[in-house]
Amino acid sequence: MELLVLLVAPLLAAVALGFVGDRKFAPEINILGSALTFLAGLVLALKVYYGGPMLAGGKFFFVDAFNVYLCVLTSFVSMTTAIFSRRYMRREREHGSVGHWGMRFYHAMFQLFIFAMLLCLLTNNVGVLWIAMELATLSTVLLVSLYRTPRAIEAAWKYFILCGVGIAQALFGTVLLYFAAEKVLGEGGEALLWTNLSRVSGSLEPTVMSLAFVFLMVGYGTKVGLVPLHNWLPDAHSEGPTPVSAVLSGLLLNIALYALVRCKTLVDGSTGTHFAGNIMMGFGLLSILVAAFSLLRQKDIKRMFSYSSIEHMGITTFAFGLGTPLATFGGLLHMLVHSLAKSSIFFTVGHVSQMHQTQDMDRIRGIIKGSPLVGWGLMIGVMAIIGMPPFGVFTSEFLILTATIKDAPFLTPFLLVGLGVAFAALLRRVQPMVFGDAPSYQKTLKVAHMPVLLHIVLVLAIGVYLPDFLSLWFHKAVELMK
């Protein structure tokens, strides 16, 4: 029942908002649908926490500690983003940036996007995972182009082309995966189920599985935003609405990485080697270094934080590629704290861009004087995302660094360089914007403070004390990925 509500709530909300998306009460329907999804996710998580993995809908859905954790995270961030977008998008409507049909389109596509991501997580079928990932891509392409400016259309087109090519590679990898499984499990849908594939992974043809993972890595790695497949991400962030940037960075990248990690466990079981992990470590480390140095060159505030997302997804991919229990635990924790911190930052960035009517960092000054809540929210959010103690990002990065020193010491200097450059670059670029005198063109706005404060408090609390239930939850997920 909980799983049904989790999937049906955003789908029904999308249909309803397609009809009433520009009415006065449409944002409240958006929030209500997201809140119902979050509550269903919590109930399902408790059920799995106490009862263990479960199948539902015959064998069509599968829920375990790994994907239900991401379901709760996805539904929570989508709920807080819906709360933030209520005031933000109304202001965009008042200023004429979005029209009647644009608002209706935004609300409906937002909920459809949440449905697609949850379907990716909960399906037990590799083929349905691919279809749901394509649905998530199409819905976000439409959201990125919402403002209908030439630059927004160009960004959406680049996103569609690059991710379309990537998802085609993932399809070919899925076909190869089925080809290997068919010889063991026989023809039909049974050969596409995660549960069946995991059970017989040791019997799958190693050469075919290795080749399949290469295509899956390129395909889903494009969606993760890994270098050199990342070019769509900065454009999509800088030109799309800020709530879309929050869910792109905080949620969609995690979902694509989830698919990669699931595939890695199958390849590890088939080959008995660290082939898949080495590929993930290579892509992850390259992403960390390229994104860290790219932060120094950015002039658009949303574009800068998109490169920060690329860096952090590189860290998480590297951790899962390393594959030791400590590194995997750190990767799971990093997914959580990065999603919370980065979405909080994009909330404040949205208010900043409306206050200054620009995303050009050279024209943004004195945020704290114009709005102390927004200014300090941005500054503290940046302190959290660069890994300053006692925030949760420091804890996860410390765990990943410790695992690297222990199991791959020769890669430690590269990881440290990437973390250090990103730390310095973000502090250097954000301080002038936050402090100093406010320019005459800065506006005073009423802001949605609850989502910002809630996310920052959670990231701080996780860094200070990781609750026992959350630690046990992560340990159960780590066991699944061995």
GITA-V352255 format. One record per helix or strand of 3 or more residues. SS is the DSSP state (h for helix, s for strand). FROM is the first residue (numbers start at 1). TO is the last residue. If there is no record, write none. Layout:
ss=SS from=FROM to=TO
ss=SS from=FROM to=TO
This chain:
ss=h from=2 to=20
ss=h from=26 to=51
ss=s from=54 to=56
ss=s from=61 to=63
ss=h from=65 to=94
ss=h from=100 to=122
ss=h from=126 to=144
ss=h from=150 to=185
ss=h from=189 to=192
ss=h from=194 to=199
ss=h from=201 to=203
ss=h from=206 to=224
ss=h from=231 to=239
ss=h from=242 to=271
ss=h from=275 to=297
ss=h from=301 to=322
ss=h from=325 to=356
ss=h from=361 to=363
ss=h from=367 to=370
ss=h from=372 to=385
ss=h from=392 to=407
ss=h from=409 to=434
ss=h from=449 to=464
ss=h from=468 to=480
